[in-house]
Each structure stands twice: as structure tokens, then as C-alpha cells.
Amino acid sequence: MKRILQTFSALAVTLLSCIWVSPLSGQELLKEATFDPSGKANIANLAEMTVDQENKQIILFFLTKSTGKKVKGEVAYFDYDFNFIKSENIEEEIDKVKTKYKIKLSLFGSDCNENSEPLLTVEPNWATGQVVFKKGQIIWYTNLNTGYCDNKFKIEDRVRPKGEAGEKIKLVNFWSKNDMLEYRRLKSYSQAHFGYTEYGQNLSANARKLIDGNNGDVVIMGMLSEKNRPDAETGKHYVIQKFSAESIELLQETKLDFPVVAVPIMKKPLLSGNMAYVFHRADQKYEYLEVDYSTNVTTRTTFDAPDEYAWLIDDIVEVDDDIYIQGLSTKYKITEKSIVGLAMYVQGINFSAYASKPTGYQIMKLNNNKIEWVSRTNMDEFKASYKTIAGEKKGKPYTSGNLKIQGFHVASNGNLLVAGQKYDTKKGYGDIVSLVFNNQGKLIANYATAKRDKNDYNEFSPTEHNFFDSPSNNGVYWTVYEVAGAKKRGETSRILYYPRISRMSNDGLAMGEFLEAGDRDYFLDDNFPVHHLEDNVYFYFGSDKKGKNLWFYKLKFE
């Protein structure tokens, strides 16, 4: 194999810009550079990027071949100004590479010599919703058709837990300690790398695979449902059960009863290790409750519905000791009769069909398990609060209709920021919206920016965007990840997106002009798009459309 980076030199570094300052946005462009490596180095085989703050180096790991035992590739070193330092060929055992270069073993696939590993899955019966535990082994084997290591799940035992009276238990959700650790890791990563928006409404899609079949426990929340039970009782009785992942034996159980029919409309893990729920009751009340890993209900708070109709809760957000629950309200009115119908689909209740005609926006704040305040914004208030963004001419304010929420942020001064995007079932995703509420939930500003590009990928897929506080606490930065299209074929096929960044004033009443990075010639890497260097300095990383010319873009945020 050729040394893919031997030809790096001063001539291989193209300095695109040295210093640029936006008086409105507050970002200072320190350096933008591209690199044209030789050989096979490209975005497709970049397996890891590390910022070594001790030695002030950026380390890229290009891996071009992997077997069950060894990996082959090249490691390239750069300084903080993106000057190439050196490169190293590697052809070593996986474990040595993992230790020496701190590369995750999972990036290389699984060892087909490892015959099997235990696994416990939790899922609902497709027809009845009944909780089903499936225990067995993941069998690893070499797929002769593809040549890659593959796996299949061999079921050895099935268990359908039931209530004391023999009732079926319809699955609401389940979790293990591994899920909570994964949530904490993702939240920590989101905070450390401001380029990511934390969604966190549900556990990860691979949550069931995090349950080691021979270790740990799993907790389920389920609704008791008996075939001959009257409809009036459906949705009144729930149970929380903890099982051993090894023996699938019941360890602990807590009953959860309601005076009227109630259904869970939101669930989310918390940093405390508890699982949070919001239930909508047939008497137009809501209940917020938290359940710990021992199945105990540690918090249970009842409150009147802020609106007489349904609340389309987008997320439960925790900031220090505060909990925020927010989302649109809709004209769909939940009655006892309709709640019984919803209870039939208790694992995935979805009101999105009713979001096209919202009646307002609602936010609730809880502190120390008590409701501090509940706010409501009527639809006519959105138009009155609209403020233009410097340099923007096409963006139109959000005044009605479906608003897809991409994030919720509590600024350092207490303002509440909602990142959203207009959505129409026929036209797809439209203008990108930023809503600003004060610390009591009153709307004070409504910003909108039009998509810079319209294509098949951003028409029916949301454009990601997020907020982070200015390091000097003099405002909030708003980053929109604009999708310019996609490279559809080849080993470097990927969505082509780039950041554009603006800064909002500290009071939330003014928004500066967007800084667009990459000039549509360079696009972010899917796996390693943004990194912290030092103090208030970050850099974005990607490549050109072909994935060959690497791209670095270093900014200082005020």
C-alpha cells in the first residue's frame, strides 16, 4: 500500500482565508484550508478523528482494510493550524490499534471467530401489543454472498409477562441501565460538541441490543389489558415490572392506577436515571410522573390541561433542576371514548395528523417536582412578534400550521429558544424558524430563514439546526445545517450539508447576518463535523463533493 499522505507539503495546503470578522454575527474566521492527500485517503475510509489537546494535534485515522483480526490503513497528524506533520502506515492487530490509537473496536465490525453472544430483546406482539421477552444468542458467521461478517439471532426462549389476575401487559416502553448510560453519554456529547442537537424523545433505536443477555436487569412499563374487561376500565391500570436479563424472572413490581382513563403521550429518560412520563387523562388533566430503576414512582404531579384540546408535546427537557415540557396544542379534543381507542396503541400514540391546525403553543416548567408556571401563546401572537434577520429577504414568519420542532434551548439569561421548521403534507418542509420566549414562557420574537437550496433531500426531511450560548454570554448562536443535495453514487456517497451561523442578541430581539461556510464547494463529514480546539475556538471538518480534498474551517466565537 502506498503512503497516502507522503506528498503532503506546504504546497499541498491551500489557505483560503486568514482572518474575517462579521460585525453582526460575532464569529471570527481564523483559518480555512484544504488538503489534497494522495492514495486512498478520503471521507469514506476516515474511521476516527481525535483532537489531542495535550500535544495540540489533530489526528486522522484512515482505515482501508479490515478483517476479523487485523486492520490496515494510515494515520495522519496535523497541528492546530492544519499544517501536516507526519503520517504512519498501520497494519496491526485490532486490539493493538484500539489501544495505541484509541479507535473504537466497533468500527471494525465483529470477529467471526467469536461464535455467539447472549441477547435479550423486548418487543410487543404485532397484533395485541403484549410484551414479549425473547432470549437467545447472536450467532456470528461469514456471509459467503458478501464476504463480510454477519449475524443472526437464534431464539431460545420466549416469555410473555402477565399481571396478577392474568391480564395481558401491553408494552408502553422498556429500559435498562445501559440505556440510561447511553442517554447520559449522548447528552454530554451534545453539550461538548455544539454542532449536535439533542432530540432524546425516545431511547436509541438500538436500545434492545444494549441489554446483555447474561447480565443486568430490564424495566418495562405496560398497560394491563384483559380481553373481557369493560372498555371503561381500559387505560386505568398500568404496571411497572423489573426483570432479570439472565433468568427473565420478575424481581420487582409497582402498580400504577388512575381514577379515569389515561394514556402516555410522552416518555423520556432523565440524567437521574429515572424515566419521565406525561399521561393525558380523560378528565382533561395531565399527570407528570417519574419512575426509578426499582420500579418506584418517585414523582407524580397532576395539573389541568393548559388548553381544552390535545397537547402535542415535542419533548421533555431538563436543565439543572428544572424540567420543561413544550409543544403545540391542537383542535383534536380527547374524550373518554377516544382515549380508549388510543389505549389500543399505547406504545406509539401519535397526534401528528392533527398538527396542521394548531390552536397555540404551550410550555410548562417544573422545579423540585412542582409546577412553577404554564404559558400559552395564541396563534395570532406569532405574527405580531415577527422580527427580520439581517440580510434575509425570503423567510416568512411562522403564523399557523404544522411546526416540526428540532430543538429546545434554555439560554444563559433564561430565555427559552425553540428551533422549528414549517411543514406542509403536500409541499414538505419549508422555512426554518426560531422562536424566542422569555423566562416565563411569553413569546418575544419570531425569526424565519428560507432554505438556501431546495432538493429531494430537504423537501421531505427536516433541516437540522440548533443553538448554543455565546462563550462571553452576550447572545446565542443559531446554526442551520443547510442541505445542498447529495452525492448519490460511489464509495463517498453522502448527504451534502454545510453550516450557516448567526448570532442572536442577548435580549433575543435582534439576529445578525448568517455566515455561510464552505461556499457550497465543501461539505461537512457525517461522522466528525465539528470539534473543540481551545478556549472559544472550534473547527468544522469535511471535504469536497468527491470526498478527496479534505476541508478545515476554524472559527472563534465571541
C-alpha positions as CSV (number, residue, x, y, z in Angstrom):
1,M,0.0,0.0,0.0
2,K,1.3,3.5,-0.9
3,R,1.8,6.0,1.9
4,I,-1.3,8.0,1.3
5,L,0.0,11.2,2.9
6,Q,3.7,11.2,1.9
7,T,3.1,14.0,-0.7
8,F,1.9,16.5,1.9
9,S,3.9,19.7,1.9
10,A,3.5,23.4,2.1
11,L,2.2,23.4,-1.4
12,A,-0.5,20.9,-0.6
13,V,-2.1,23.3,1.8
14,T,-4.4,25.9,0.2
15,L,-5.0,28.7,2.5
16,L,-8.4,30.1,1.6
17,S,-8.8,32.8,4.2
18,C,-6.8,34.1,7.1
19,I,-8.9,36.4,9.1
20,W,-12.5,37.5,8.7
21,V,-14.8,39.1,11.3
22,S,-18.5,39.5,11.0
23,P,-19.6,42.6,12.9
24,L,-23.2,41.3,13.2
25,S,-22.7,37.6,13.8
26,G,-19.7,37.7,16.2
27,Q,-17.7,34.9,14.6
28,E,-14.1,35.3,13.7
29,L,-12.8,33.1,10.9
30,L,-9.2,32.2,11.9
31,K,-8.4,29.9,9.0
32,E,-9.9,27.9,6.2
33,A,-7.7,25.3,4.5
34,T,-8.0,22.3,2.2
35,F,-5.7,19.3,1.8
36,D,-5.3,17.0,-1.1
37,P,-3.8,13.7,0.1
38,S,-2.6,11.0,-2.3
39,G,-3.7,7.4,-2.3
40,K,-6.9,6.3,-0.8
41,A,-7.4,8.9,1.9
42,N,-10.9,10.3,1.7
43,I,-14.0,10.7,3.8
44,A,-15.2,7.2,3.0
45,N,-12.4,5.5,4.9
46,L,-11.9,8.0,7.7
47,A,-12.6,5.8,10.8
48,E,-11.7,8.2,13.6
49,M,-10.7,11.8,14.3
50,T,-9.0,12.8,17.6
51,V,-8.1,16.2,18.9
52,D,-5.1,15.7,21.1
53,Q,-5.2,18.8,23.3
54,E,-2.1,17.8,25.2
55,N,0.1,17.8,22.1
56,K,-2.1,20.3,20.2
57,Q,-2.5,17.9,17.3
58,I,-5.4,16.7,15.1
59,I,-5.1,13.0,14.3
60,L,-6.9,11.4,11.4
61,F,-7.2,7.6,11.1
62,F,-7.8,6.3,7.6
63,L,-8.6,2.6,7.6
64,T,-8.7,1.0,4.2
65,K,-9.0,-2.7,5.0
66,S,-10.3,-4.7,8.0
67,T,-10.5,-8.4,8.7
68,G,-11.6,-10.3,11.8
69,K,-8.1,-9.8,13.3
70,K,-6.2,-7.0,11.6
71,V,-6.7,-3.5,10.2
72,K,-4.7,-1.7,7.6
73,G,-4.5,2.0,6.8
74,E,-2.7,5.2,7.6
75,V,-2.6,7.8,10.5
76,A,-2.1,11.4,9.7
77,Y,-1.1,14.2,12.1
78,F,-1.7,17.9,11.8
79,D,-1.2,20.9,14.1
80,Y,-3.9,23.3,15.2
81,D,-3.3,25.4,12.0
82,F,-3.9,22.4,9.9
83,N,-0.3,22.1,8.8
84,F,0.6,18.5,8.0
85,I,3.2,17.0,10.5
86,K,3.6,13.3,9.5
87,S,1.9,10.1,8.6
88,E,2.2,6.5,9.6
89,N,1.3,3.2,7.9
90,I,-0.5,0.8,10.1
91,E,-1.1,-2.9,9.7
92,E,-1.7,-4.3,13.2
93,E,-3.9,-6.4,15.4
94,I,-7.3,-4.8,16.1
95,D,-6.7,-4.8,19.9
96,K,-3.3,-3.0,19.5
97,V,-4.8,-0.4,17.2
98,K,-7.6,0.2,19.6
99,T,-5.2,0.8,22.5
100,K,-2.5,2.7,20.6
101,Y,-4.7,5.0,18.6
102,K,-7.8,4.9,20.8
103,I,-10.1,3.7,17.9
104,K,-13.4,2.1,18.8
105,L,-13.3,-1.6,18.2
106,S,-16.9,-1.4,16.9
107,L,-15.7,0.4,13.8
108,F,-14.1,-2.7,12.5
109,G,-17.1,-5.0,12.7
110,S,-17.2,-8.1,14.7
111,D,-14.9,-11.1,15.0
112,C,-16.4,-14.0,13.2
113,N,-14.3,-16.4,15.3
114,E,-16.5,-15.3,18.2
115,N,-19.3,-17.9,17.8
116,S,-22.1,-16.3,19.8
117,E,-23.1,-13.9,22.5
118,P,-26.3,-13.8,24.6
119,L,-29.0,-11.3,23.9
120,L,-32.4,-10.4,25.4
121,T,-34.9,-8.4,23.3
122,V,-38.1,-6.8,24.5
123,E,-40.9,-6.1,21.9
124,P,-44.7,-6.0,21.6
125,N,-46.7,-8.7,19.9
126,W,-47.5,-7.2,16.5
127,A,-51.2,-7.9,16.8
128,T,-52.0,-7.5,20.5
129,G,-49.3,-5.3,21.9
130,Q,-48.5,-7.9,24.5
131,V,-45.0,-7.6,26.0
132,V,-42.7,-10.4,24.7
133,F,-39.2,-11.2,26.0
134,K,-37.1,-13.1,23.5
135,K,-33.8,-14.6,24.8
136,G,-31.2,-16.3,22.8
137,Q,-27.8,-16.0,21.1
138,I,-26.4,-13.7,18.4
139,I,-24.6,-16.1,16.1
140,W,-21.7,-14.6,14.1
141,Y,-20.8,-16.1,10.7
142,T,-19.1,-15.2,7.4
143,N,-21.7,-14.3,4.8
144,L,-20.5,-16.2,1.7
145,N,-22.5,-13.9,-0.6
146,T,-20.9,-10.7,0.6
147,G,-17.7,-11.8,2.2
148,Y,-18.4,-9.8,5.4
149,C,-19.0,-10.9,8.9
150,D,-22.8,-11.1,9.6
151,N,-25.0,-12.3,12.4
152,K,-28.4,-13.8,13.1
153,F,-30.5,-14.0,16.3
154,K,-31.3,-17.6,17.4
155,I,-34.3,-17.5,19.8
156,E,-34.0,-20.0,22.7
157,D,-36.8,-18.8,25.0
158,R,-39.9,-16.6,24.9
159,V,-41.7,-15.1,27.9
160,R,-45.0,-13.2,27.9
161,P,-45.3,-11.5,31.4
162,K,-48.8,-11.0,32.7
163,G,-50.5,-9.2,35.6
164,E,-51.6,-10.8,38.9
165,A,-55.0,-11.5,37.6
166,G,-53.7,-13.0,34.4
167,E,-54.2,-9.8,32.3
168,K,-52.1,-9.1,29.3
169,I,-49.5,-6.3,29.6
170,K,-49.4,-4.0,26.6
171,L,-45.9,-2.6,26.2
172,V,-45.5,1.1,26.7
173,N,-41.7,1.1,26.8
174,F,-38.7,-0.6,28.4
175,W,-35.2,0.4,29.5
176,S,-32.0,-0.9,31.1
177,K,-29.2,0.8,32.9
178,N,-27.3,0.7,29.6
179,D,-30.0,2.9,28.0
180,M,-29.5,5.5,30.8
181,L,-25.8,5.4,30.4
182,E,-26.2,5.9,26.6
183,Y,-28.5,8.8,27.2
184,R,-26.1,10.5,29.6
185,R,-23.2,9.9,27.1
186,L,-25.2,11.4,24.2
187,K,-26.3,14.4,26.3
188,S,-22.8,15.0,27.4
189,Y,-21.5,14.7,23.8
190,S,-24.2,17.1,22.7
191,Q,-23.2,19.7,25.3
192,A,-19.5,19.3,24.4
193,H,-20.0,19.5,20.6
194,F,-22.4,22.3,20.0
195,G,-22.9,21.2,16.4
196,Y,-25.3,18.5,17.6
197,T,-28.9,18.9,18.6
198,E,-30.2,16.6,21.3
199,Y,-33.5,15.1,20.4
200,G,-33.8,12.4,23.1
201,Q,-37.5,11.9,22.9
202,N,-37.1,8.1,22.8
203,L,-34.3,5.8,23.6
204,S,-31.9,4.9,20.9
205,A,-33.1,2.7,18.0
206,N,-30.6,0.1,19.2
207,A,-31.7,0.1,22.8
208,R,-32.7,-3.5,22.8
209,K,-29.3,-4.5,21.7
210,L,-27.8,-2.8,24.7
211,I,-29.2,-5.5,27.0
212,D,-26.6,-8.1,27.7
213,G,-28.4,-11.4,27.8
214,N,-26.4,-12.7,30.8
215,N,-26.2,-9.5,32.9
216,G,-28.3,-6.7,34.3
217,D,-32.0,-6.1,34.6
218,V,-34.7,-4.6,32.4
219,V,-37.7,-2.5,33.4
220,I,-40.9,-2.4,31.5
221,M,-43.9,0.0,31.7
222,G,-47.1,-1.7,30.5
223,M,-50.9,-1.2,30.4
224,L,-53.0,-4.0,31.9
225,S,-55.4,-5.2,29.3
226,E,-57.9,-8.1,29.7
227,K,-60.0,-9.4,26.8
228,N,-63.2,-9.4,28.8
229,R,-62.6,-6.2,30.7
230,P,-65.1,-3.4,30.1
231,D,-63.9,-0.5,27.9
232,A,-64.4,1.9,30.8
233,E,-61.5,0.1,32.6
234,T,-59.1,0.1,29.6
235,G,-56.3,2.6,30.3
236,K,-56.9,3.0,34.0
237,H,-54.4,0.3,35.2
238,Y,-50.7,0.1,34.5
239,V,-47.8,-1.9,35.9
240,I,-44.1,-1.3,36.2
241,Q,-42.0,-4.5,36.3
242,K,-38.3,-5.2,36.7
243,F,-36.9,-8.5,35.3
244,S,-33.5,-10.2,35.4
245,A,-32.0,-10.2,31.9
246,E,-30.4,-13.6,32.7
247,S,-33.3,-15.6,34.1
248,I,-36.3,-13.4,32.9
249,E,-37.6,-13.7,36.4
250,L,-39.8,-10.9,37.9
251,L,-37.7,-9.0,40.6
252,Q,-39.9,-6.0,41.5
253,E,-43.3,-4.7,40.6
254,T,-45.3,-1.4,41.2
255,K,-48.9,-0.9,40.2
256,L,-49.9,2.5,38.7
257,D,-53.7,3.2,38.8
258,F,-55.6,6.2,37.5
259,P,-59.1,7.4,38.6
260,V,-60.1,7.8,35.0
261,V,-58.8,6.5,31.6
262,A,-55.3,7.9,30.9
263,V,-52.7,7.3,28.1
264,P,-49.0,8.1,28.0
265,I,-48.3,10.8,25.4
266,M,-44.6,11.4,26.1
267,K,-41.7,9.4,27.7
268,K,-38.1,10.2,28.1
269,P,-35.0,9.2,30.2
270,L,-33.5,11.7,32.7
271,L,-30.0,12.1,33.9
272,S,-31.1,11.0,37.4
273,G,-31.7,7.5,35.9
274,N,-35.4,7.9,36.2
275,M,-37.8,7.6,33.3
276,A,-40.2,10.5,32.9
277,Y,-43.8,10.2,31.5
278,V,-46.7,12.6,30.7
279,F,-50.2,11.0,30.8
280,H,-53.2,12.6,29.3
281,R,-56.4,11.8,31.3
282,A,-60.0,11.7,30.0
283,D,-61.0,14.4,32.6
284,Q,-58.8,16.9,30.7
285,K,-56.0,16.7,33.3
286,Y,-52.4,15.7,32.8
287,E,-50.0,13.8,35.0
288,Y,-46.3,14.1,35.1
289,L,-44.5,11.2,36.8
290,E,-41.0,9.7,37.2
291,V,-40.2,6.0,37.7
292,D,-36.8,4.8,39.1
293,Y,-34.9,1.7,38.2
294,S,-36.5,-0.1,41.1
295,T,-40.0,0.5,39.7
296,N,-40.9,3.1,42.3
297,V,-42.9,6.1,41.3
298,T,-40.8,8.9,42.7
299,T,-42.7,11.9,41.4
300,R,-46.4,12.2,40.5
301,T,-47.9,15.6,39.7
302,T,-51.4,16.3,38.4
303,F,-52.3,19.6,36.6
304,D,-55.1,20.9,34.5
305,A,-54.7,20.9,30.7
306,P,-53.3,24.3,29.6
307,D,-55.7,24.0,26.7
308,E,-59.0,22.4,26.3
309,Y,-57.8,20.3,23.4
310,A,-54.8,17.9,22.9
311,W,-51.2,18.9,23.7
312,L,-48.7,17.8,21.1
313,I,-45.7,17.5,23.4
314,D,-42.5,17.7,21.5
315,D,-40.0,16.9,24.3
316,I,-39.2,16.8,28.0
317,V,-36.1,18.9,28.5
318,E,-34.1,19.0,31.7
319,V,-31.8,21.9,32.6
320,D,-30.1,21.6,36.0
321,D,-33.1,21.1,38.4
322,D,-35.7,22.4,36.0
323,I,-37.9,20.4,33.7
324,Y,-39.5,22.0,30.6
325,I,-42.4,20.4,28.7
326,Q,-43.4,22.1,25.5
327,G,-45.3,21.8,22.2
328,L,-48.2,22.8,20.0
329,S,-51.8,22.4,21.1
330,T,-54.4,21.1,18.6
331,K,-58.1,21.2,18.0
332,Y,-58.4,17.5,18.4
333,K,-60.3,17.0,21.7
334,I,-59.5,13.9,23.7
335,T,-62.6,12.4,25.2
336,E,-63.0,9.3,27.3
337,K,-64.2,7.4,24.3
338,S,-61.3,8.5,22.1
339,I,-58.8,7.7,24.9
340,V,-60.0,4.1,25.0
341,G,-59.2,3.9,21.3
342,L,-55.8,5.5,21.8
343,A,-55.1,2.9,24.6
344,M,-55.2,0.2,21.9
345,Y,-52.0,1.7,20.5
346,V,-50.4,2.6,23.8
347,Q,-46.8,2.1,22.7
348,G,-46.8,4.7,20.0
349,I,-49.6,7.2,20.4
350,N,-49.2,9.9,17.7
351,F,-51.2,13.1,17.3
352,S,-49.2,14.3,14.3
353,A,-52.3,14.0,12.0
354,Y,-53.9,16.9,14.0
355,A,-50.9,19.2,14.0
356,S,-51.9,21.1,10.8
357,K,-54.5,23.2,12.6
358,P,-52.8,24.1,16.0
359,T,-54.5,26.4,18.5
360,G,-51.4,27.7,20.1
361,Y,-48.0,26.8,21.7
362,Q,-47.7,25.7,25.4
363,I,-44.7,25.5,27.7
364,M,-44.7,24.2,31.3
365,K,-41.8,24.5,33.8
366,L,-41.4,22.2,36.8
367,N,-39.0,22.7,39.6
368,N,-38.5,20.3,42.6
369,N,-41.4,18.2,41.3
370,K,-43.8,21.1,41.4
371,I,-45.3,23.1,38.5
372,E,-43.7,26.6,38.5
373,W,-45.7,28.0,35.6
374,V,-47.6,27.1,32.5
375,S,-47.7,29.5,29.5
376,R,-49.8,29.6,26.4
377,T,-49.2,31.5,23.1
378,N,-52.2,32.0,20.8
379,M,-51.6,31.8,17.1
380,D,-52.2,35.5,16.4
381,E,-49.3,36.4,18.7
382,F,-46.8,34.8,16.3
383,K,-47.3,37.3,13.5
384,A,-47.1,40.2,16.0
385,S,-43.7,39.1,17.3
386,Y,-42.0,38.6,13.9
387,K,-38.6,40.1,13.5
388,T,-36.4,40.1,10.4
389,I,-32.9,38.6,10.3
390,A,-30.1,40.9,8.9
391,G,-29.6,40.1,5.2
392,E,-32.7,37.9,5.0
393,K,-35.4,38.7,2.4
394,K,-37.3,35.5,1.7
395,G,-38.0,34.0,5.1
396,K,-41.6,34.3,6.2
397,P,-42.7,34.2,9.8
398,Y,-44.5,31.2,11.4
399,T,-48.1,32.2,11.9
400,S,-50.1,29.0,11.7
401,G,-49.9,25.4,10.6
402,N,-47.7,22.4,11.4
403,L,-44.4,23.3,13.0
404,K,-41.8,20.5,13.3
405,I,-39.6,21.0,16.4
406,Q,-35.9,20.3,16.1
407,G,-34.7,21.5,19.4
408,F,-35.4,23.4,22.7
409,H,-32.7,25.5,24.4
410,V,-32.6,27.5,27.6
411,A,-30.2,30.4,27.2
412,S,-27.8,31.6,29.9
413,N,-30.1,34.6,30.6
414,G,-33.2,32.4,31.0
415,N,-34.8,33.0,27.6
416,L,-36.3,29.8,26.0
417,L,-35.5,29.1,22.3
418,V,-37.4,26.8,20.1
419,A,-35.9,25.6,16.8
420,G,-38.6,24.5,14.3
421,Q,-39.5,24.2,10.7
422,K,-42.7,24.8,8.8
423,Y,-44.2,21.6,7.3
424,D,-46.9,21.0,4.8
425,T,-48.1,17.5,3.9
426,K,-48.1,18.4,0.2
427,K,-45.2,20.9,-0.1
428,G,-42.9,19.3,2.5
429,Y,-40.5,21.2,4.8
430,G,-40.4,25.0,4.3
431,D,-38.9,28.0,6.2
432,I,-36.7,27.4,9.2
433,V,-38.0,29.1,12.4
434,S,-36.5,30.3,15.6
435,L,-38.9,31.2,18.4
436,V,-37.8,33.2,21.5
437,F,-39.7,33.1,24.8
438,N,-38.8,34.9,28.0
439,N,-38.2,33.1,31.2
440,Q,-41.9,33.0,32.0
441,G,-42.8,31.5,28.6
442,K,-44.0,34.7,26.9
443,L,-43.2,34.9,23.2
444,I,-41.0,37.9,22.4
445,A,-39.5,37.1,19.0
446,N,-40.3,35.0,15.9
447,Y,-37.5,34.6,13.3
448,A,-37.6,32.8,10.0
449,T,-35.0,32.0,7.3
450,A,-35.7,30.4,3.9
451,K,-33.8,27.3,2.8
452,R,-30.9,28.2,0.6
453,D,-31.4,25.1,-1.5
454,K,-34.4,23.1,-2.5
455,N,-33.9,19.5,-3.4
456,D,-35.3,16.0,-2.9
457,Y,-33.5,15.6,0.4
458,N,-34.6,18.6,2.3
459,E,-38.1,18.7,0.9
460,F,-39.3,15.8,3.0
461,S,-36.5,15.6,5.5
462,P,-36.1,18.2,8.2
463,T,-33.1,20.6,8.1
464,E,-31.2,20.2,11.4
465,H,-30.4,23.4,13.4
466,N,-29.5,24.2,17.0
467,F,-28.5,26.8,19.5
468,F,-25.5,27.3,21.8
469,D,-24.7,30.2,24.1
470,S,-22.0,32.7,23.2
471,P,-18.9,32.0,25.4
472,S,-18.9,35.6,26.5
473,N,-22.6,35.4,27.4
474,N,-23.6,38.2,25.0
475,G,-26.0,36.3,22.9
476,V,-26.9,32.9,21.4
477,Y,-25.6,31.4,18.2
478,W,-28.0,29.7,15.8
479,T,-26.5,27.1,13.4
480,V,-28.5,25.9,10.4
481,Y,-27.1,22.8,8.7
482,E,-28.2,23.6,5.1
483,V,-28.6,20.6,2.7
484,A,-27.3,21.4,-0.7
485,G,-28.0,18.0,-2.2
486,A,-26.3,14.6,-2.2
487,K,-23.5,12.7,-3.9
488,K,-25.6,9.7,-4.9
489,R,-23.0,7.2,-6.1
490,G,-19.6,5.9,-5.3
491,E,-17.9,5.0,-2.0
492,T,-18.1,8.6,-0.8
493,S,-21.9,8.9,-1.5
494,R,-23.4,11.1,1.2
495,I,-25.7,14.0,2.0
496,L,-24.0,17.3,1.2
497,Y,-24.6,19.8,4.0
498,Y,-22.8,22.8,5.4
499,P,-23.2,25.2,8.4
500,R,-24.5,28.7,8.3
501,I,-24.3,30.6,11.6
502,S,-25.9,33.7,13.0
503,R,-25.8,35.3,16.5
504,M,-28.9,36.5,18.3
505,S,-28.6,39.5,20.7
506,N,-28.6,38.8,24.4
507,D,-32.2,40.1,24.8
508,G,-33.3,37.9,21.9
509,L,-34.7,40.9,19.9
510,A,-32.1,41.1,17.1
511,M,-30.5,38.5,14.8
512,G,-27.3,39.1,12.8
513,E,-26.5,38.1,9.3
514,F,-25.7,34.4,8.6
515,L,-22.1,33.3,7.9
516,E,-22.1,30.5,5.4
517,A,-19.1,28.1,5.5
518,G,-17.8,26.2,2.5
519,D,-19.2,28.3,-0.3
520,R,-21.1,25.1,-1.5
521,D,-17.8,23.7,-2.6
522,Y,-17.1,21.9,0.7
523,F,-19.4,19.9,2.9
524,L,-19.4,18.5,6.5
525,D,-18.3,15.0,7.3
526,D,-21.2,12.9,8.6
527,N,-19.2,11.4,11.5
528,F,-16.9,14.1,12.6
529,P,-18.4,17.5,11.6
530,V,-17.3,19.8,14.5
531,H,-14.6,19.8,17.2
532,H,-13.4,22.0,20.0
533,L,-9.8,23.1,19.9
534,E,-9.2,25.6,22.7
535,D,-10.8,28.5,24.6
536,N,-13.6,29.6,22.2
537,V,-12.1,28.1,19.1
538,Y,-13.8,25.3,17.1
539,F,-13.3,23.9,13.7
540,Y,-15.6,22.3,11.2
541,F,-14.4,19.3,9.1
542,G,-15.4,17.8,5.8
543,S,-14.4,17.6,2.2
544,D,-15.3,18.5,-1.3
545,K,-18.2,16.6,-3.1
546,K,-15.9,13.8,-4.3
547,G,-14.6,13.3,-0.7
548,K,-11.0,13.7,-1.8
549,N,-10.0,17.2,-0.8
550,L,-10.2,17.5,3.0
551,W,-11.6,20.7,4.4
552,F,-10.9,22.5,7.7
553,Y,-12.7,25.7,8.8
554,K,-11.7,27.3,12.1
555,L,-13.8,29.8,13.9
556,K,-13.6,31.8,17.1
557,F,-16.9,32.6,18.8
558,E,-17.2,35.7,20.9
